[in-house]
């Protein structure tokens, strides 16, 4: 019943409380273990681990965004990686401009790859990216407006189901092909890398890494609360209503396409923010992030965690990526098979994901 | 035509119209004017020059064999299907054929589907709350709260449809008959002027059917109700005026006892059952 019956944000949301609790603890403990614990202590976490965990949190945010549209509105987007990567590129462009004259070619106005391509002026769409506020605005605005335009065209024409999924897949594939081209001015297949500083903080410094981790945790927490608020609001109920009986919703007077458009755009913005937090931590953004496989992996995270729960999506992203890290260290060539197997397993045996399994255990026990 | 309208400074755009509060002009006693509507699907004429008037506050039953065009007629009136020709007006001024499904719903036509169609993963209470007559834009929904008056209306409706005990349950857990009732309840809180009800008693028990008949009869007067039904027993129990559709147009119209005597009606429809 939630908000409709005047109760709090967390009523009945045990998973959500746990997620927020874990994030709050991690945001303090993980940096402390890295900065304060001596390197030989059992509590010490290497900077590599901190960055890796920060990366997981960015993926968790992306999964959260995807769960909002897929789990609650039934829009299976196979192209959410596109919004993530665009947010990442916006941040990458800012980091690129921060390098200034410290690049290999020492050109104060142009990033290295432009000097290499013999360009003599900065393209117009790079203007403004030397300002952090402008880049931050673009992190939200670029994925948001792409989702708005794409969604407007698709939802108004009542494209649904598998056709919509294929179109989102095509969207991210087209962007990948475009960004691979040097002429586009985003560094071609090398992408953007060699970042030095963010807001004048050294990106290689442990303190910066820890701050980025804490920021990722805080952002994920806030995004979770925002999503929970949306899902509990009347709008959230309408979105579920649209998922379950679209024409019924239309015949009681809701403009279904506007609701889908809103939730899709909101989700794309969250994905963009996730990308922007991801890039300074991994230190590179290139067109391969657009590849359809990544977007499909996002869907698997959500499915594994449990769709339509929000916290399940976040959990799924962390679990699958932890498995991926472990697997690719031991047997890199098996990973894709393992991922495919995992998807089949979850679809057949765990239709509600890991979260569904846990809650079933709980209700059996009590 | 459409392109010219873009530049017409006297044009009233949809965004400027408050569909919730359209005034339905029934000064001539009719709420629905359907004239000369034809619809064809791949050459098959589902509706053929259909002309039909529904009086304000009337309870009208529409019967007819399968394929007579009953559901297609409802699709046209609710904006789901666009007719090839003809006109359909709600009151004297509201042109239904220029409006979308959601605009028509907000202007005051409620529709119950043949198959019960409720929001399975929402509670009974939420199902009704979403159907309430209220602003239905995205932003108002994001920050919407329900006031006492709306809660009272939902509670009253729960009592009418006999689902007070089930208010917190998911709609998916209801029986078939209860879902039908919930959907009728959703129509009620929408407060439409005209209800289009497609086979309301399909799959209901005898008792449920009787209660549905009572409810629909009590609604007529303050609202207009159009019922499409196959169950002749049910039609006899509620109908004052019956319209018989056949091959997409009106075959006969009048009080039930007269229609039953009509030889052509007996031939095409009643003959099969009587």
Interface residues (C-beta under 8 A of the other chain):
Chain A: X1 X4 X5 X230 X233 X234 X235 X237 X238 X240 X241 X243 X244 X245 X247 X248 X249 X250 X251 X252 X253 X254 X255 X256 X258 X259 X262
Chain B: X19 X78 X80 X100 X101 X102 X103 X105 X106 X110 X111 X113 X117 X118 X119 X120 X121 X122 X123 X125 X126 X129 X130 X131 X136 X137 X138 X141 X142 X143 X144 X146 X168 X186 X190
